[in-house]
Amino acid sequence: MRIISWIKNAITKLLFRFKYGSSIGELVLLNAKEVYCLGEGRGIGMVLKVAEAFKGTGSRVIGIIGSDSRGSMIMEEEMKKSCDELFITTRDGSYQRQGKVTDVLKDMLVAIEKSTHTEYPDLVFAAGGTEVLDEVSRLTQGCGIKTITREIAHVQ
């Protein structure tokens, strides 16, 4: 059994009750064509539920997940099934791309900015630590992308 996150508030409690095809209130009302779902560490558990829900509504889902190392990566296979594309980072470079999930997000947004035929995603949903969420908000703010972030508390 894997426990990824505590049920901390009403939003988190709602997310943990999702089944495939469930409604997520505000998120489903967006009717998003494309959604980026970013999660680091235990935040991947929450991001998986959001990715599954959007995939079930027909949205194109781009997943970006990260961890400290390959050994601490969780839910990779589940995310692959729920995303049209999945990017993986490890801070130590032991698996896939070295760096943080925000490095991938930044590169994708820069590529879109330079393109004449690609659009920004309708939504970015991110779950993780404060540092990651602050960076996600900073990156998406200048692009006018609706962004929802959920902090996952650090456990000692």
N, C-alpha and C positions, 0 to 999 in steps of 0.2 A: 504494500500500500504506500502511495506517495501522497504526502500532504504538502501542497505548494504554498498556500497562503491562508491566513486566518480570515474569517468573515468579520471584517472590521466595521462596515457601515451598511446602510440600506442598499447602496449601489452595488457593492461587492456581494452582498447577500443575494441580490437579484441575479447577478451574473453567474453565480455558482449554481443556480437552479435551472439554467438553460438546458434545453434539449435541442437537437438538430431541428431547424425550422422554426424555433421559437421567436416570438416578437421581443424586441429589446427596447420598446418605447421610443425615445428620441432617436436612437440609432437607426431603427428601421424606417422611421418617418423621413430620413434623409434620402432614401431611395438612391443610394450612391452607386455610380457606375464603377468606380474604382476606390479601393480603401487600402491604405498602408497600415499594417498591424505590427507594432514594434514591441518587443519584450526582452528584458534582460533578467537573468536569474529566475527567481520565483515569479516574476511578472509574466513569464511565458504562459503560466497556467491560466491567468485571466485573459491574456491576448488570444489564446487558443479558442476560448468560448466565443469571443467576439468574431474571430476569423470564421469559425464554423457557422455562426448566425448569418454573417454577411454572405458567405458562400451559398448558403441555403436560399438566399433571396436573389441570387443570380449576379451578385457583384463580382467584379474582378478583384481578387485579394492578393496583395503582395505582402509577404511576411518577412520580417527582419528580426532575427533572434540572436541573442548573444549570452555568453557566460565568461567566466574567468579562464576556463580551460576546457579541453575536450571532455575530460572526466566529469566536469560539473554541468555539461550540457543536458538539458532535460526536454522531453516532449518533441524531439526533432521529427520523428516519424509521424506523429499526430499532426504537427504543423504542415508537413509535406502534403498530407491528405486534404488539408483545409485551405491550402493556398495555391494560386495559379503559379506563383514563383516564390521561392524561399531563399533568402540570403542569410548566411550564418557567419557570426564573428566570434572570435575568442580574444580576450585581452592579451594572452601570452602567445598567440599565433600558433597554437598546437593543432588547430583545426580550421579549415576554410580560411577566411580572411582575418588577419590580425587587426584588432582595433575594437571599436565600440559600435553598437547599432546606429548611433548618430553619425558615424563616419559614412556608412552606407546611405543613410537618408540624405545627408548633405550632397554626396556625389549624385544621387538620383535627381535631387531638386536642381542642381547646377546643370545637369544634362537636359532637363526639361526646359530650363530657362534659355539655354542655347538653341534649342530645337524650334523649328517653325511649325511643326505639325503635332507636337505632343502636348497634352494638357496636364495640369497638376491634378493630383487625386482629389476626390470630393471630400475625403476625410482621412486624417491620421489619428489612429488610436494607439496610445502608448501606455505601458505599465512597467514600472521599475522603480529605481531609487530616485531621489530628488535631483541629483546631478544630471542624470539622463533626461528626466522630464523637463527640467529647465532648458536643456540644450534643444530638445525637440520643439518646445514652444518658441524658442528664439529662432530656430530655422524656419518654422512654418509661418510665423507671424508676418514676415515680409512678403510672403507669397499669397496671403489671403486664404489659406487653407483652414477649414474648420478642424480644430484639434481638440481631442479629449484625452486627458492624462489621468492616470490613477497611480498613486504612490503605493508601493509595497514596502511595508516597514522592514527595516533591517533587524535581523535576529542575531544575538550574540551566542 
